[in-house]
């Protein structure tokens, strides 16, 4: 199985949504309420990602609450999407001068295969090519697998925490990780 990383297209929305839902359920079980995880639906995520990819493809802001335009990369193996990453200018007001790795998800069956490594390396190259000297990301408190993964790729906690919300979950305690890119 060879992993290929490429820019996402609108046609990838279903595969992206599948990765999103399956990864949430596997990675966040025990960290987010089971009812929230079980309520995740590929069809809803597909609609969300279709709109996101349409907006970004047109150069419009990626997220409804700011003006940052992010890009998405997908990883494929044997013609199926096995992971994805989004990145661009920081969405948080205090981090607007830095790049952001906004999301990185890999199907649980592809954990440990190099898919995540390929995605993060391509995303870091994209952030560098956009001129960012430093980048940040947020990790759900307690997600030890993610902390180990990002640590192996030179990301480290800077002591900043926040309460966030996503996918119907509220008061998600997140920790910020940073990395020098230059």
N, C-alpha and C positions, 0 to 999 in steps of 0.2 A: 504494500500500500504506500503510494507516494503522495505526500502532501504538497499541494500547490497553493500559494497565497496570491490573491488577485483583488483588485477593487470590486466592491459589491455593486450589483445592479438591482433595479426594481424586481426583476425576475427571481432574485434570491430571497425575497421577503419570507416565503414559506419556510425555507431551510433555516434562515436566521431565527425565525420565530420558534421553530422546533428546538434548535440548540438552546435558545433563551429559556424556554419552559423546562426542558429536561435538565439543564444544568442548574437552574434555580432549585428544582426539586431535590436534586442530589447534593448539591453543595451547601444549601442553606437549611436542610432538614436538621432540626434541633436548635437552629439559630433564629428562625422565623417561625411563627405560629403555623402549625400544620394546615389549618383551615385556609390560610392565605396561600400556601404553596399548592394545595389541592385545587384551589379555585383558579389557578393559572390555566389559560386556554390558548392553544396554538392559534386558533382562528382570531382571537382578539389581538394577540401579539403580531400576527401577520398583517392585520389592518394597520396597526401602529407603525410597524417597520416599513410597510408599503408607503405610507405618508412620509415617513422620515426620509426614505431613499428618494422619493419624488422631490421633496424639498431640497435635499442636499445636491441632487443631480441638477437642479435649477439654480444652484448657488445661493439658496435661501438659508436662513438660520435653521440649524438642526433641531433645536429645542425651542419650545414655545415661550420660555422665560428669559430669553437673551438673544444676542445677535451672533453668537459663535456658529461658524459653519464647520462641522466636523466631517471627517471622512470615515468610511467603513471598509475594512478588508475582510474577506472571507477566506477560510482554509477549505480546500476540497481534497477528498481522497476517493478515488474510484468514481468520480462524478457527483459525489454527494457532499453537501456542506457539513463540515465537522467542527467548525468553530468560526468565531469572528471577533474583531476588535474595532473600536471606534476611538478616534483621537482628533485633536485640534487645539484651538486656543482655549485656555481655561475659562470655564463658565462662571466660576465663583468670582465675585467682584474683587476680592483681595488677591486672587490668583490670575487676573486677566493678563498679567505680564509673563505668564508661563504657559507652556503647553500642558495638555491634559490627556491622559489615557483614560477615557471615560468608561470604557467597558471592554472586557476580554472574557469570553466564554468558550468553552470547549466541551463537546459531548462527553459525558462520563466514560463511555467506552473508548475514548481516545485520550484520556488522561495518561500521561507518562509516555506518549508516543512521539513527542517532539512537536506536536501541533501547536501547543501553547507557546513553545519556544520560537517557532517560526513566525507566529503572529506577533509576538511582542518585539522580536527583532525587526520585522517589517514596519511596525508602528513606530518604533524608536527612530528608524531611518526616515520615516515620513515626518516625524516631529523635527528632527534635525534639518531636513531639507526645507522645512517651513521657517527655519531660522531660530527655533527655540533653543535656549541654552540650558534650560531646566524644565522639568515636567513633574506633574503630580498625578496621583490617583487616590481613590478612596476604597478602603477594604472594610467589609463588615467585621465588627469586633467578634472574635471567636473563630473566624475562618482561618484556621491554622494552615490548611493546605495552601491557601492563597498567599499567606505571609511567607511561607517557605519558598513558594514559586517566585514571588517578586523579589525576595531576598537573594535568590540565586541569580537574579538579573539586575543586581545593584540598586534596587529600590530600598529605601529605609524609612522608618517612621520618624517624623519630625516632632512628635508630641502633640499635634493638633487633632482634636476630636470634634465631632459634630453629631447632632441627631438629624437623620434624614428620613425620607419616605420614598418608597418605590413599590410598584406592583401591588398596591393595596396594603402594603405593610407600612406602619407608622412607627416613629420613634426608634429607627434603626441606628444603633450606635456605630459610627464609622470612624476609622482612623486614617489619617492622611499619610501617604508614603510619597517620597520625593526622590528624584534622580537627576544628577547633572548629565547633560547631554553633550556638552562641548568639551 
